[in-house]
Amino acid sequence: MDTVVRGQIERIHASPAMAVAAVTGGGVQALSWLFGVAGASRTILEAAVPYSSAALVDYIGYEPEKVVSGKTSASMAGAAYERARRLSPEGTALVGIGCTATIRTDRPKRGDHGCYVSAWTEQDVTTYGLVFVKGLRDRLGEEEIVSGLVLMALAEAAGVEFELDIPLDRGERIEVVEASHGDPIQRLLAGLIESVTVRDDGSMAAGQPHRGGVLSGSFDPLHQGHLELARVASEILGTPVVFELSVVNVDKPPLEEAEVRRRLAQLAGGHTVVVTRAPTFYEKAGLLPGCAFVIGWDTAVRLVDPRYYGGSEVRMIEALEGIRALGCRFLVAGRVWNGVFHSLGDVDIPAGFEDMLTAVPESAFRRDLSSTELRPAAGRS
């Protein structure tokens, strides 16, 4: 590593910004440079190389139409930024870096060689695109250019002057595109983020932590029972209870934007809602560790029924163990079903998990009308 590169990285490490970086196809040299200079722990929270197609899909949450594109690098940067939010103390200046590249290999490539590098911050995402003059450099030469762009994206997002010279041919030009973040709900539906907190004043924030109670439901429609159960659960838990709405369902199509906003409008003014892409409680627990989920008897029955885990008791036990490891538990309210009131005592809880589920006393809460029964009256099915 030459002294100019070292000096640039020292200035990055001296900045208050912390980052998660994900690179594929190129840009790995930048990670080596960053970790090779003392002070890396002040800058890098995590680095990932989702190199295979399956790893990339897992990282960004969807299969990209084109791997080497500005959209893919921005999605990688957005996913990296969300990782940074989870890994860093509140109030930290964060950057998510995403890089996707196609560079020279030991076999000829038909298309262009080049890269896209994106830097995601709280305010916006900046994407740097470059197409190489093919055949001008060997693999190492192209890799060093890509890695230089990664450092440029990180430095500029961190507010650090970038002083490295990136040696480009006269036929090469770095294209820079800046875009402020769209509406958080739109970003959630696009799969760029995993959760949005809609606060009681209507403001929104992505990936906000919550450690209290969480009342999950479809809220189609919201009714008095939901509000009353949230109040009772808050008294039992001694902590605020927020509502959680997943836009993704295990056995139904994802909710459209208009439908999400319609359901949120019911809770506007005085209620906090966490909107997620987590259809299962294991996934919800991953987004909201340490929470107490407030559920009804019928949901508790499904929670411990192997049929909802592909018929596998082993997968059910693993999910429950995972939820417990994330510090989550359940508060279970009774419900009338076929004319009979059922409570937690009617749930066949697997041995060893009894302490994860606590009953809401019938004397504290009982509402015999559900959203399912209210829908026909409202002209909805």
Secondary structure, DSSP 4 states (H G I P E B T S, - for coil): --HHHHHHHHHHHHSS-EEEEEEESS-HHHHHHHHTSTTGGGTEEEEE---SHHHHHHHHSS--S-SSSHHHHHHHHHHHHHHHHHHS-TT--EEEEEEEEE---SS--SS--EEEEEEE-SSEEEEEEEE--TTSS-HHHHHHHHHHHHHHHHHHHTT----------TT---EEEEEE---HHHHHHTTS-SEEEE-TTS-EEET----SEEEE---TT--HHHHHHHHHHHHHHTS-EEEEEES--SSSPPPPHHHHHHHHHHTTTT--EEEES--SHHHHHHHSTT-EEEEEHHHHHHHT-GGGGTT-HHHHHHHHHHHHHTT-EEEEE-EEETTEEE-GGGS-PPTT-GGGEEEPPTTT------HHHHHHHTT--
